[in-house]
Amino acid sequence: MPHDTLHEGFSLGRWLIKQRYRANKTSPSFPAARALTAIDPWWNPPWGTVWQRAYHHARTHPHTPAARRWIQSQRRSWLLLHPDQQQLLTTAGLITA
């Protein structure tokens, strides 16, 4: 989610960035982190959020040129991906292992 995302006037993107920072600097078990993990286990992935946003775009719009290029890039760099990234790509049907 981009940092400038608003939801009903609330700066949701900035709030989420603060929650990620807090989880990474303190403990991933504080109440907001537990609640966010219940909603989305990948709200604070060990890889960059740029990858996560590209994954969500490819999952929801797999036939766009940008998504196809990104998926090809993931195939080429398969061995460099985190095992959980590989699982997300295969589970979503974007790449067959």
C-alpha positions, 0 to 999 in steps of 0.5 A, a space after each residue: 500500500 502506498 504511503 499516501 493511501 487514504 481511507 475515509 480521510 484517514 492516512 492509512 498508508 502512513 499508519 501502516 508504515 509506522 506499524 511496520 517500523 514499530 514491528 521491526 524495531 520492537 516486537 512483532 507481537 504487539 497488539 496491532 501487529 497481531 491484529 494485522 497478521 490476522 487480516 493479512 499474514 504478509 502485511 510486514 514481509 521480510 522482503 521489500 514492500 515494492 515486491 509485495 505491491 508488484 505481487 498484488 498487482 500481478 495477482 489481480 491483473 496478471 494479463 497486463 504488460 507490466 504484470 507479465 514482465 514482472 512475472 517473467 522477472 520473477 521466473 528468471 530470479 527464482 533461486 534468489 527469491 525467499 521461499 515464501 515469495 516462491 510459495 506466494 507466486 505458485 499458490 497464486 498460479 502466477 508461476 508453476 514450479 
